[in-house]
Amino acid sequence: MTSLKKELVEDMKLAMKNNKDRKASIIRRLKAAIKSEEIKKRKELSDREVVQVMKNEVLHHQEAIENFDCPQETEELKKEIEIIAQYLSPEVIEELNIDNFL
């Protein structure tokens, strides 16, 4: 297991212990997206590939924010992006213009 995937598992456990259901749920979805990609590629993903999956998730969220008219949904997506961004490097955050969406 890569270090980034280990970090996700540990953070999910910690979030569950601290009753942070929202964060645990978001990490669970990230892990599911990573697992789906691993099944598709038939191999364990490297940290670089895991970051790519996370980038894709952020891009999907950003696209949804641009298309939603509902402020509540938009706020929910922004909070999810904020949690995903915790696992991305400053360079990736800048590349994805995440600060413009938060």
Protein Blocks (a to p, Z undefined) as FASTA:
>chain_A
ZZklmmmmmmmmmmmmnopaklmmmmmmmmmmmmmmmmmnopacdfklmmmmmmmmmmmm
mmmmmmpmblklmmmmmmmmmmmmmmpcfklmmmnommmmZZ
